[in-house]
Amino acid sequence: MGKDLEQLKQRFPLLEYLQRHHWTGRPVGNGSEFVGLCPLHEETRPSFYVNPHKNLFYCHGCGRGGDLIRFVELSQRLSFRQSLSYLREQLAPAAQLLDHTAAFYQLQLSRHPEAAHYLRQRGLRDPAVIEELGIGYAPGGTLRSHLSDLGYSLELLLEMGLIGAQGQDAFCRRVIFPCRQNHRVVNLYGRSIGTAFPHRLLPRSKGGLFAWESLRHYSHVILVEGLFDLALLWQEGFRNTTCAIGTHLTPLQWEQLRDSQDRRVDIVFDQDENQAGQQAARALTKRLHRAGLTARVVHLPAGQDPNSFFLAGARGDDFIRCLEEAESP
């Protein structure tokens, strides 16, 4: 185990990992160390030191330090074993494979009129939002040859669930949302534009809350159930919206949502006829209250979700009124 750990650290030096995740440090002294703002807490004066030769870090502000694995434990809120799995996945061909797949699908979106037509049907028209979310399209029949040309084996494509047993594209005729964590694609969500089952994710973790890196510093967060709900709210200017892809939060998503005691969370789940969405919203609201956060349930007209709410003609001001009338437990 000790030998494997050292090999892992050598293959992924701490400084390289930090720089990949957009940490900026400047050399100090004789250049044997780098200093910058601490990624583990908010500060205005750099106190986070990295020694690339020893592969260690220490922050004089929060008093935390250690090696690469310890940094991943602290920054990702993972256990020791989970941190090892996370790092191995970052190094594995799988991490780059999903990035390549998402980029390929994104290129296909403008090449297939049926995909653009579907987005317009769902009310998504802003090219900037579509680009920022990295939305793509899987036409089917071309992914396998593209990835094979990049050097990926059929065995890996099958193992990842990108290709079915018959060699077909698993996401055929689906609009694709890449799910990112720490700026890497960790899963793909596909929404069928035809008659196939509407939702599809790869058989792996769906990652953290959607786009969390871009909104984790908001003191007011809107949590929705689906990615088209999020896309329409972003389009209407509610950029503090995130999504768990469903009503069930994973342990990581739960920790992300409650990582600031000053945060208010407004939950806008689907207004289902069977009340499943509202029941899940009320249960999550109570759980957040017990954890010390302010949380409320937002009610939309019967049978609607944020996507259909705007498709029915609502505007941003209408949604603000719904927020104002939100219910606390």
C-alpha positions as a LaTeX table, in Angstrom:
\begin{tabular}{lrrr}
\hline
Residue & $x$ (\AA) & $y$ (\AA) & $z$ (\AA) \\
\hline
Met1 & 0.00 & 0.00 & 0.00 \\
Gly2 & 2.81 & 2.44 & 0.93 \\
Lys3 & 4.61 & 1.82 & $-2.37$ \\
Asp4 & 1.39 & 2.37 & $-4.33$ \\
Leu5 & 0.78 & 5.67 & $-2.50$ \\
Glu6 & 4.24 & 6.98 & $-3.32$ \\
Gln7 & 3.85 & 6.01 & $-6.98$ \\
Leu8 & 0.49 & 7.82 & $-7.07$ \\
Lys9 & 2.03 & 11.00 & $-5.62$ \\
Gln10 & 4.95 & 10.85 & $-8.05$ \\
Arg11 & 2.63 & 10.48 & $-11.03$ \\
Phe12 & 0.53 & 13.44 & $-9.85$ \\
Pro13 & 2.73 & 16.04 & $-8.04$ \\
Leu14 & 0.89 & 18.31 & $-5.60$ \\
Leu15 & 1.88 & 21.53 & $-7.36$ \\
Glu16 & 0.72 & 20.18 & $-10.73$ \\
Tyr17 & $-2.60$ & 19.13 & $-9.20$ \\
Leu18 & $-3.14$ & 22.59 & $-7.68$ \\
Gln19 & $-2.26$ & 24.35 & $-10.93$ \\
Arg20 & $-4.64$ & 22.12 & $-12.86$ \\
His21 & $-7.34$ & 23.34 & $-10.47$ \\
His22 & $-6.47$ & 26.99 & $-11.11$ \\
Trp23 & $-4.37$ & 27.70 & $-8.02$ \\
Thr24 & $-1.81$ & 30.43 & $-8.64$ \\
Gly25 & 1.34 & 30.65 & $-6.56$ \\
Arg26 & 4.55 & 32.66 & $-6.80$ \\
Pro27 & 8.03 & 31.42 & $-5.92$ \\
Val28 & 9.43 & 32.58 & $-2.58$ \\
Gly29 & 12.92 & 32.56 & $-1.09$ \\
Asn30 & 15.31 & 30.63 & $-3.28$ \\
Gly31 & 12.42 & 29.24 & $-5.31$ \\
Ser32 & 12.07 & 26.05 & $-3.29$ \\
Glu33 & 8.52 & 27.00 & $-2.25$ \\
Phe34 & 5.44 & 28.66 & $-3.75$ \\
Val35 & 2.91 & 30.81 & $-1.92$ \\
Gly36 & $-0.63$ & 31.84 & $-2.82$ \\
Leu37 & $-4.15$ & 32.22 & $-1.46$ \\
Cys38 & $-5.39$ & 29.17 & 0.43 \\
Pro39 & $-7.94$ & 27.08 & $-1.55$ \\
Leu40 & $-9.32$ & 25.66 & 1.73 \\
His41 & $-10.63$ & 28.89 & 3.24 \\
Glu42 & $-11.27$ & 32.52 & 2.29 \\
Glu43 & $-8.37$ & 34.90 & 2.79 \\
Thr44 & $-6.99$ & 38.11 & 1.29 \\
Arg45 & $-3.29$ & 37.68 & 2.14 \\
Pro46 & $-1.44$ & 34.63 & 0.72 \\
Ser47 & $-0.53$ & 32.14 & 3.44 \\
Phe48 & $-0.70$ & 28.82 & 1.59 \\
Tyr49 & 2.78 & 27.38 & 0.95 \\
Val50 & 3.66 & 24.48 & $-1.35$ \\
Asn51 & 7.01 & 22.69 & $-1.34$ \\
Pro52 & 7.20 & 20.86 & $-4.69$ \\
His53 & 10.34 & 18.95 & $-3.73$ \\
Lys54 & 8.76 & 17.47 & $-0.61$ \\
Asn55 & 5.30 & 17.37 & $-2.25$ \\
Leu56 & 3.77 & 19.01 & 0.83 \\
Phe57 & 1.58 & 22.03 & 1.62 \\
Tyr58 & 0.92 & 24.12 & 4.71 \\
Cys59 & $-1.39$ & 27.07 & 5.32 \\
His60 & $-0.37$ & 29.51 & 8.05 \\
Gly61 & $-3.90$ & 30.92 & 7.98 \\
Cys62 & $-5.99$ & 27.82 & 8.76 \\
Gly63 & $-3.16$ & 25.67 & 10.12 \\
Arg64 & $-3.84$ & 22.73 & 7.81 \\
Gly65 & $-1.18$ & 20.90 & 5.87 \\
Gly66 & $-0.04$ & 17.58 & 4.47 \\
Asp67 & 0.47 & 15.82 & 1.17 \\
Leu68 & $-1.63$ & 15.54 & $-2.00$ \\
Ile69 & $-3.99$ & 12.95 & $-0.54$ \\
Arg70 & $-4.60$ & 15.07 & 2.56 \\
Phe71 & $-5.35$ & 18.08 & 0.34 \\
Val72 & $-7.92$ & 16.07 & $-1.63$ \\
Glu73 & $-9.51$ & 14.86 & 1.61 \\
Leu74 & $-9.91$ & 18.45 & 2.82 \\
Ser75 & $-10.89$ & 20.13 & $-0.45$ \\
Gln76 & $-13.29$ & 17.43 & $-1.68$ \\
Arg77 & $-14.54$ & 16.33 & 1.76 \\
Leu78 & $-13.67$ & 12.72 & 1.02 \\
Ser79 & $-12.36$ & 9.88 & 3.15 \\
Phe80 & $-8.81$ & 8.60 & 2.69 \\
Arg81 & $-9.92$ & 5.70 & 0.49 \\
Gln82 & $-12.31$ & 7.90 & $-1.49$ \\
Ser83 & $-9.44$ & 10.34 & $-2.09$ \\
Leu84 & $-7.28$ & 7.54 & $-3.49$ \\
Ser85 & $-10.07$ & 6.47 & $-5.86$ \\
Tyr86 & $-10.63$ & 10.09 & $-6.91$ \\
Leu87 & $-6.94$ & 10.62 & $-7.74$ \\
Arg88 & $-6.64$ & 7.34 & $-9.62$ \\
Glu89 & $-9.69$ & 8.33 & $-11.67$ \\
Gln90 & $-8.10$ & 11.70 & $-12.44$ \\
Leu91 & $-5.05$ & 9.87 & $-13.79$ \\
Ala92 & $-6.95$ & 7.16 & $-15.60$ \\
Pro93 & $-7.77$ & 7.34 & $-19.32$ \\
Ala94 & $-11.44$ & 7.50 & $-18.26$ \\
Ala95 & $-11.15$ & 11.11 & $-17.07$ \\
Gln96 & $-9.79$ & 12.33 & $-20.40$ \\
Leu97 & $-12.16$ & 10.07 & $-22.31$ \\
Leu98 & $-15.22$ & 11.83 & $-20.87$ \\
Asp99 & $-13.73$ & 15.23 & $-21.69$ \\
His100 & $-13.17$ & 14.11 & $-25.30$ \\
Thr101 & $-16.69$ & 12.65 & $-25.51$ \\
Ala102 & $-18.34$ & 15.81 & $-24.20$ \\
Ala103 & $-16.32$ & 17.97 & $-26.61$ \\
Phe104 & $-17.31$ & 15.74 & $-29.53$ \\
Tyr105 & $-21.00$ & 15.93 & $-28.64$ \\
Gln106 & $-20.78$ & 19.71 & $-28.26$ \\
Leu107 & $-19.48$ & 19.99 & $-31.83$ \\
Gln108 & $-22.40$ & 17.90 & $-33.12$ \\
Leu109 & $-25.07$ & 20.20 & $-31.69$ \\
Ser110 & $-24.88$ & 22.81 & $-34.45$ \\
Arg111 & $-24.61$ & 20.15 & $-37.16$ \\
His112 & $-27.98$ & 18.51 & $-36.52$ \\
Pro113 & $-31.12$ & 20.64 & $-36.91$ \\
Glu114 & $-33.24$ & 18.23 & $-34.85$ \\
Ala115 & $-31.14$ & 18.99 & $-31.76$ \\
Ala116 & $-31.44$ & 22.78 & $-32.14$ \\
His117 & $-35.19$ & 22.35 & $-32.77$ \\
Tyr118 & $-35.55$ & 20.33 & $-29.57$ \\
Leu119 & $-33.76$ & 23.00 & $-27.51$ \\
Arg120 & $-36.10$ & 25.68 & $-28.92$ \\
Gln121 & $-39.07$ & 23.48 & $-28.02$ \\
Arg122 & $-37.81$ & 23.37 & $-24.44$ \\
Gly123 & $-37.47$ & 27.17 & $-24.46$ \\
Leu124 & $-33.67$ & 27.27 & $-24.52$ \\
Arg125 & $-32.62$ & 29.91 & $-27.06$ \\
Asp126 & $-29.65$ & 31.80 & $-25.62$ \\
Pro127 & $-26.45$ & 30.64 & $-27.42$ \\
Ala128 & $-24.30$ & 31.94 & $-24.53$ \\
Val129 & $-26.11$ & 29.75 & $-21.98$ \\
Ile130 & $-25.97$ & 26.72 & $-24.29$ \\
Glu131 & $-22.23$ & 27.27 & $-24.76$ \\
Glu132 & $-21.54$ & 27.84 & $-21.06$ \\
Leu133 & $-23.40$ & 24.68 & $-20.05$ \\
Gly134 & $-21.48$ & 22.74 & $-22.70$ \\
Ile135 & $-24.67$ & 21.26 & $-24.13$ \\
Gly136 & $-24.13$ & 18.80 & $-26.97$ \\
Tyr137 & $-25.93$ & 16.22 & $-29.07$ \\
Ala138 & $-25.39$ & 12.52 & $-29.73$ \\
Pro139 & $-26.61$ & 11.78 & $-33.27$ \\
Gly140 & $-25.51$ & 8.13 & $-33.00$ \\
Gly141 & $-23.24$ & 6.11 & $-35.23$ \\
Thr142 & $-20.14$ & 8.31 & $-35.09$ \\
Leu143 & $-18.83$ & 8.32 & $-31.50$ \\
Arg144 & $-17.10$ & 4.94 & $-31.58$ \\
Ser145 & $-15.01$ & 5.70 & $-34.67$ \\
His146 & $-14.11$ & 9.17 & $-33.36$ \\
Leu147 & $-12.89$ & 7.84 & $-30.00$ \\
Ser148 & $-11.11$ & 4.90 & $-31.65$ \\
Asp149 & $-9.18$ & 7.40 & $-33.79$ \\
Leu150 & $-8.07$ & 9.07 & $-30.54$ \\
Gly151 & $-6.68$ & 5.76 & $-29.32$ \\
Tyr152 & $-9.40$ & 4.57 & $-26.95$ \\
Ser153 & $-10.08$ & 0.84 & $-26.94$ \\
Leu154 & $-13.51$ & $-0.69$ & $-27.51$ \\
Glu155 & $-13.12$ & $-2.42$ & $-24.12$ \\
Leu156 & $-12.84$ & 0.95 & $-22.34$ \\
Leu157 & $-15.82$ & 2.40 & $-24.23$ \\
Leu158 & $-17.89$ & $-0.63$ & $-23.22$ \\
Glu159 & $-16.68$ & $-0.45$ & $-19.63$ \\
Met160 & $-17.60$ & 3.24 & $-19.38$ \\
Gly161 & $-21.06$ & 2.61 & $-20.81$ \\
Leu162 & $-20.57$ & 4.95 & $-23.78$ \\
Ile163 & $-21.07$ & 2.12 & $-26.26$ \\
Gly164 & $-23.69$ & $-0.64$ & $-26.01$ \\
Ala165 & $-23.06$ & $-4.36$ & $-26.46$ \\
Gln166 & $-23.91$ & $-4.10$ & $-30.16$ \\
Gly167 & $-21.45$ & $-1.23$ & $-30.68$ \\
Gln168 & $-24.13$ & 1.48 & $-30.78$ \\
Asp169 & $-23.87$ & 4.89 & $-29.13$ \\
Ala170 & $-25.55$ & 4.61 & $-25.71$ \\
Phe171 & $-26.71$ & 8.24 & $-25.90$ \\
Cys172 & $-28.07$ & 8.04 & $-29.46$ \\
Arg173 & $-30.53$ & 10.88 & $-30.25$ \\
Arg174 & $-30.07$ & 12.60 & $-26.92$ \\
Val175 & $-29.20$ & 16.15 & $-25.96$ \\
Ile176 & $-26.15$ & 15.94 & $-23.68$ \\
Phe177 & $-25.28$ & 17.90 & $-20.53$ \\
Pro178 & $-21.73$ & 17.23 & $-19.25$ \\
Cys179 & $-21.57$ & 16.98 & $-15.45$ \\
Arg180 & $-18.32$ & 18.56 & $-14.24$ \\
Gln181 & $-16.46$ & 18.45 & $-10.99$ \\
Asn182 & $-13.24$ & 20.40 & $-10.50$ \\
His183 & $-13.39$ & 21.35 & $-14.19$ \\
Arg184 & $-13.34$ & 17.71 & $-15.37$ \\
Val185 & $-16.29$ & 15.80 & $-16.83$ \\
Val186 & $-17.33$ & 13.08 & $-14.36$ \\
Asn187 & $-20.59$ & 11.98 & $-16.02$ \\
Leu188 & $-22.92$ & 12.71 & $-18.92$ \\
Tyr189 & $-26.66$ & 13.29 & $-18.70$ \\
Gly190 & $-28.64$ & 12.58 & $-21.86$ \\
Arg191 & $-32.20$ & 13.70 & $-22.54$ \\
Ser192 & $-33.95$ & 11.81 & $-25.33$ \\
Ile193 & $-35.43$ & 13.85 & $-28.15$ \\
Gly194 & $-37.35$ & 10.83 & $-29.44$ \\
Thr195 & $-39.37$ & 7.99 & $-27.95$ \\
Ala196 & $-36.60$ & 6.37 & $-25.86$ \\
Phe197 & $-36.62$ & 6.56 & $-22.06$ \\
Pro198 & $-36.15$ & 10.28 & $-21.32$ \\
His199 & $-33.22$ & 10.21 & $-18.89$ \\
Arg200 & $-29.80$ & 8.55 & $-19.09$ \\
Leu201 & $-26.62$ & 8.83 & $-17.01$ \\
Leu202 & $-23.46$ & 6.77 & $-17.27$ \\
Pro203 & $-23.23$ & 3.99 & $-14.63$ \\
Arg204 & $-20.95$ & 6.04 & $-12.36$ \\
Ser205 & $-21.21$ & 8.83 & $-9.80$ \\
Lys206 & $-23.17$ & 11.84 & $-11.02$ \\
Gly207 & $-20.68$ & 14.04 & $-9.19$ \\
Gly208 & $-21.47$ & 17.10 & $-7.12$ \\
Leu209 & $-24.16$ & 19.72 & $-7.55$ \\
Phe210 & $-24.29$ & 20.89 & $-11.16$ \\
Ala211 & $-22.01$ & 23.88 & $-11.94$ \\
Trp212 & $-21.25$ & 24.20 & $-8.22$ \\
Glu213 & $-17.81$ & 25.74 & $-8.80$ \\
Ser214 & $-19.46$ & 28.75 & $-10.47$ \\
Leu215 & $-22.01$ & 29.47 & $-7.72$ \\
Arg216 & $-20.71$ & 28.02 & $-4.45$ \\
His217 & $-20.05$ & 31.54 & $-3.09$ \\
Tyr218 & $-23.69$ & 32.69 & $-3.44$ \\
Ser219 & $-25.45$ & 33.28 & $-0.12$ \\
His220 & $-28.77$ & 32.42 & $-1.82$ \\
Val221 & $-28.97$ & 29.23 & $-3.88$ \\
Ile222 & $-31.91$ & 27.87 & $-5.89$ \\
Leu223 & $-32.01$ & 24.07 & $-6.10$ \\
Val224 & $-33.99$ & 22.46 & $-8.93$ \\
Glu225 & $-34.69$ & 18.91 & $-9.99$ \\
Gly226 & $-33.79$ & 18.86 & $-13.69$ \\
Leu227 & $-31.12$ & 20.30 & $-15.95$ \\
Phe228 & $-33.61$ & 21.98 & $-18.30$ \\
Asp229 & $-35.09$ & 23.68 & $-15.22$ \\
Leu230 & $-31.59$ & 24.98 & $-14.46$ \\
Ala231 & $-30.96$ & 26.03 & $-18.07$ \\
Leu232 & $-34.18$ & 28.08 & $-18.28$ \\
Leu233 & $-33.50$ & 29.78 & $-14.95$ \\
Trp234 & $-29.96$ & 30.64 & $-16.03$ \\
Gln235 & $-31.42$ & 32.05 & $-19.25$ \\
Glu236 & $-33.78$ & 34.24 & $-17.18$ \\
Gly237 & $-30.86$ & 35.55 & $-15.13$ \\
Phe238 & $-31.08$ & 33.33 & $-12.04$ \\
Arg239 & $-27.44$ & 32.27 & $-12.18$ \\
Asn240 & $-27.49$ & 31.10 & $-8.55$ \\
Thr241 & $-29.37$ & 27.96 & $-9.63$ \\
Thr242 & $-27.94$ & 24.47 & $-9.24$ \\
Cys243 & $-29.29$ & 20.97 & $-9.75$ \\
Ala244 & $-28.86$ & 17.57 & $-8.12$ \\
Ile245 & $-30.27$ & 15.72 & $-11.19$ \\
Gly246 & $-33.25$ & 14.34 & $-9.31$ \\
Thr247 & $-34.58$ & 14.94 & $-5.81$ \\
His248 & $-32.09$ & 12.70 & $-3.99$ \\
Leu249 & $-28.86$ & 14.34 & $-2.86$ \\
Thr250 & $-25.68$ & 12.28 & $-2.72$ \\
Pro251 & $-23.46$ & 12.70 & 0.39 \\
Leu252 & $-21.14$ & 14.99 & $-1.60$ \\
Gln253 & $-24.04$ & 17.15 & $-2.84$ \\
Trp254 & $-25.40$ & 17.41 & 0.71 \\
Glu255 & $-22.00$ & 18.53 & 2.02 \\
Gln256 & $-21.70$ & 21.10 & $-0.76$ \\
Leu257 & $-25.12$ & 22.57 & $-0.03$ \\
Arg258 & $-24.39$ & 23.01 & 3.66 \\
Asp259 & $-20.74$ & 24.13 & 3.45 \\
Ser260 & $-21.80$ & 27.66 & 4.49 \\
Gln261 & $-24.05$ & 28.28 & 7.50 \\
Asp262 & $-25.04$ & 31.67 & 6.05 \\
Arg263 & $-26.60$ & 30.18 & 2.92 \\
Arg264 & $-30.32$ & 30.29 & 2.10 \\
Val265 & $-31.61$ & 27.46 & $-0.08$ \\
Asp266 & $-34.85$ & 27.75 & $-2.06$ \\
Ile267 & $-36.02$ & 24.36 & $-3.34$ \\
Val268 & $-38.05$ & 24.35 & $-6.57$ \\
Phe269 & $-38.92$ & 20.74 & $-7.37$ \\
Asp270 & $-41.59$ & 19.59 & $-9.82$ \\
Gln271 & $-45.26$ & 20.13 & $-8.92$ \\
Asp272 & $-46.18$ & 16.49 & $-9.61$ \\
Glu273 & $-49.76$ & 15.25 & $-9.43$ \\
Asn274 & $-48.66$ & 12.61 & $-6.92$ \\
Gln275 & $-46.89$ & 15.29 & $-4.84$ \\
Ala276 & $-43.60$ & 13.33 & $-4.96$ \\
Gly277 & $-41.56$ & 16.43 & $-5.83$ \\
Gln278 & $-43.15$ & 18.55 & $-3.10$ \\
Gln279 & $-42.78$ & 15.82 & $-0.49$ \\
Ala280 & $-39.09$ & 15.50 & $-1.36$ \\
Ala281 & $-38.70$ & 19.31 & $-1.20$ \\
Arg282 & $-40.34$ & 19.53 & 2.24 \\
Ala283 & $-38.22$ & 16.66 & 3.58 \\
Leu284 & $-35.01$ & 18.27 & 2.31 \\
Thr285 & $-36.04$ & 21.67 & 3.69 \\
Lys286 & $-36.51$ & 20.20 & 7.18 \\
Arg287 & $-33.18$ & 18.39 & 6.93 \\
Leu288 & $-31.40$ & 21.62 & 5.98 \\
His289 & $-33.08$ & 23.44 & 8.87 \\
Arg290 & $-31.83$ & 20.79 & 11.29 \\
Ala291 & $-28.35$ & 21.38 & 9.86 \\
Gly292 & $-28.65$ & 25.10 & 10.69 \\
Leu293 & $-29.44$ & 26.52 & 7.24 \\
Thr294 & $-32.35$ & 28.63 & 6.09 \\
Ala295 & $-34.37$ & 26.65 & 3.54 \\
Arg296 & $-37.75$ & 27.13 & 1.88 \\
Val297 & $-40.07$ & 25.32 & $-0.52$ \\
Val298 & $-41.04$ & 27.32 & $-3.62$ \\
His299 & $-44.47$ & 26.57 & $-5.13$ \\
Leu300 & $-45.19$ & 26.87 & $-8.83$ \\
Pro301 & $-48.61$ & 26.43 & $-10.49$ \\
Ala302 & $-49.98$ & 22.89 & $-10.30$ \\
Gly303 & $-48.35$ & 20.43 & $-12.68$ \\
Gln304 & $-45.44$ & 22.70 & $-13.57$ \\
Asp305 & $-41.68$ & 22.73 & $-13.12$ \\
Pro306 & $-39.41$ & 25.74 & $-13.78$ \\
Asn307 & $-38.97$ & 24.70 & $-17.43$ \\
Ser308 & $-42.71$ & 24.43 & $-18.18$ \\
Phe309 & $-43.40$ & 27.53 & $-16.03$ \\
Phe310 & $-41.37$ & 29.72 & $-18.41$ \\
Leu311 & $-42.61$ & 27.86 & $-21.49$ \\
Ala312 & $-46.15$ & 28.77 & $-20.41$ \\
Gly313 & $-45.22$ & 32.45 & $-20.69$ \\
Ala314 & $-43.94$ & 33.34 & $-17.23$ \\
Arg315 & $-41.19$ & 35.94 & $-16.89$ \\
Gly316 & $-38.45$ & 36.55 & $-14.37$ \\
Asp317 & $-40.72$ & 38.81 & $-12.27$ \\
Asp318 & $-43.28$ & 35.99 & $-12.00$ \\
Phe319 & $-40.62$ & 33.66 & $-10.65$ \\
Ile320 & $-39.45$ & 36.29 & $-8.17$ \\
Arg321 & $-43.02$ & 36.47 & $-6.81$ \\
Cys322 & $-42.92$ & 32.68 & $-6.33$ \\
Leu323 & $-39.66$ & 33.07 & $-4.40$ \\
Glu324 & $-41.20$ & 35.79 & $-2.25$ \\
Glu325 & $-44.11$ & 33.48 & $-1.36$ \\
Ala326 & $-41.85$ & 30.50 & $-0.56$ \\
Glu327 & $-42.85$ & 28.35 & 2.41 \\
Ser328 & $-40.61$ & 27.69 & 5.42 \\
Pro329 & $-41.05$ & 24.45 & 7.39 \\
\hline
\end{tabular}
